[in-house]
Amino acid sequence: MDNQISELKLNEGLEKIGPRAFYLNNLTSVKIPSTVKEIGVDAFNPCDIYINDIKIDKNLVEKYGTNLVLKLA
């Protein structure tokens, strides 16, 4: 299913983004709150090729490595 969401700002308090949560969307902007502790497999795949603006907490970068940021940036 292609949902065509382009901008995503998740609310503070969210702790988990499930697997394929935003699969097949044309996201260009993603803001992940600092409360997120877990990101499921392929949560942003393959929309990661469109993302040009990302805000993500450094703890997620430390947990998932720079691959997550490179994939989303």
KAURCOR-V156664 format. One record per helix or strand of 2 or more residues. SS is the DSSP state (H for helix, E for strand). FROM is the first residue (numbers start at 1). TO is the last residue. If there is no record, write none. Layout:
ss = (SS:SS)
from = (FROM:FROM)
to = (TO:TO)
//
This chain:
ss = (E:E:E:E:H:E:H:H)
from = (7:16:29:38:47:53:58:66)
to = (9:17:31:39:49:55:64:72)
//
